Amino acid sequence: MSKNGIKTVFLLTLLTGLFLLVGMLLGGRQGLVFAFVLALGMNFFSYWYSDKIALMMTGAREVGWEEAPELHQIVEQLAHQARIPKPRVYIIDSPAANAFATGRDPKHAAVAVTTGIMSILNRDELAGVIAHELTHVRNRDTLIQTIVATIAGAIMFLANMARWAFIFGGYSRSDDREGGANPLGALLVIIVAPIAATLVQLAISRSREYAADEGAAKLTGRPLDLASALQKLEASVAMHPMRVSPAASHLFIVQPLRGADLASLFSTHPPVAKRVARLYQIAQQMHGPSFAFS
């Protein structure tokens, strides 16, 4: 397993442990069972319907070969190289330049790009972006992100329940003595758990983005095309932030929402400058120490 893979497993385990702890602190053994059932139901729904929800939230529409022949050709060629089935192809009518992949596994995957990205990238740069998204599909990152978002969402849901319970006096010391809810634990959940869940979610998302960049570089053999595309996409987002729900922002290859510097600390994506620097390092490794950057 790669370094990023080990990190993802560790963070997923940490997030799951946090979720179980939240359930126990809020309701003792009963709370733990409730939290488990809640997560099970949410994960079941997300597993089967997350792709449809994501495509609907972003306004993506499926396109045939005759409408976007070059895009279909790139997707088909790279899917063949990645040894996965060709995903369905979607277009989002938006001047914002971006792309994402969704689907629970390679057999049920979809790739969506905006009209904006097709207008500013050349073929090689677009291939780098598609390779990045197909790497997400091959690595089942779309499923991982769905599970992560579901568990984190469940933690925040439980924290909100605890907050309202505190407001209306739903906790007392007698609950703690009887093995039920722990008032101090509930207070800890309200304050700390949502922040911790968000930070773990962001760490997993950033790790998978780095892994997808590396996978795309190996798939195309041209890491600097993806580096160039990322720089163009970052500049495009600055001019044309995408009108998309924050809940779907983690899907895209670059952060679609323009935010302040403080907000970037809680971004689902690593800084583009760091991603570009890593791609340059990969290019140097692929082409040898004598490789010169232009």
Secondary structure as the mmCIF struct_conf table of DSSP 4:
data_model
#
loop_
_struct_conf.conf_type_id
_struct_conf.id
_struct_conf.beg_label_comp_id
_struct_conf.beg_label_asym_id
_struct_conf.beg_label_seq_id
_struct_conf.end_label_comp_id
_struct_conf.end_label_asym_id
_struct_conf.end_label_seq_id
HELX_RH_AL_P HELX_RH_AL_P1 LYS A 3 THR A 58
TURN_TY1_P TURN_TY1_P1 GLY A 59 GLY A 59
STRN STRN1 ARG A 61 GLU A 62
TURN_TY1_P TURN_TY1_P2 TRP A 65 GLU A 67
BEND BEND1 ALA A 68 ALA A 68
HELX_RH_AL_P HELX_RH_AL_P2 PRO A 69 ALA A 82
TURN_TY1_P TURN_TY1_P3 ARG A 83 ARG A 83
BEND BEND2 ILE A 84 ILE A 84
HELX_LH_PP_P HELX_LH_PP_P1 PRO A 85 PRO A 87
STRN STRN2 ARG A 88 ILE A 92
BEND BEND3 PRO A 95 ALA A 96
STRN STRN3 ALA A 99 THR A 102
BEND BEND4 ARG A 104 ASP A 105
HELX_RH_3T_P HELX_RH_3T_P1 PRO A 106 HIS A 108
STRN STRN4 ALA A 110 THR A 114
HELX_RH_AL_P HELX_RH_AL_P3 THR A 115 ILE A 120
BEND BEND5 LEU A 121 LEU A 121
HELX_RH_AL_P HELX_RH_AL_P4 ARG A 123 ARG A 138
TURN_TY1_P TURN_TY1_P4 ASN A 139 ARG A 140
HELX_RH_AL_P HELX_RH_AL_P5 ASP A 141 ILE A 167
TURN_TY1_P TURN_TY1_P5 PHE A 168 GLY A 169
HELX_RH_AL_P HELX_RH_AL_P6 ARG A 173 ARG A 177
TURN_TY1_P TURN_TY1_P6 GLU A 178 GLY A 179
BEND BEND6 GLY A 180 GLY A 180
HELX_RH_AL_P HELX_RH_AL_P7 PRO A 183 ILE A 191
TURN_TY1_P TURN_TY1_P7 VAL A 192 VAL A 192
HELX_RH_AL_P HELX_RH_AL_P8 ALA A 193 THR A 220
BEND BEND7 GLY A 221 GLY A 221
HELX_RH_AL_P HELX_RH_AL_P9 PRO A 223 MET A 239
BEND BEND8 HIS A 240 HIS A 240
HELX_RH_3T_P HELX_RH_3T_P2 PRO A 246 LEU A 251
STRN STRN5 PHE A 252 PHE A 252
BEND BEND9 ILE A 253 VAL A 254
BEND BEND10 LEU A 257 LEU A 257
HELX_RH_AL_P HELX_RH_AL_P10 ASP A 261 SER A 264
TURN_TY1_P TURN_TY1_P8 LEU A 265 PHE A 266
BEND BEND11 THR A 268 HIS A 269
HELX_RH_AL_P HELX_RH_AL_P11 VAL A 272 HIS A 287
TURN_TY1_P TURN_TY1_P9 PRO A 289 SER A 290
#
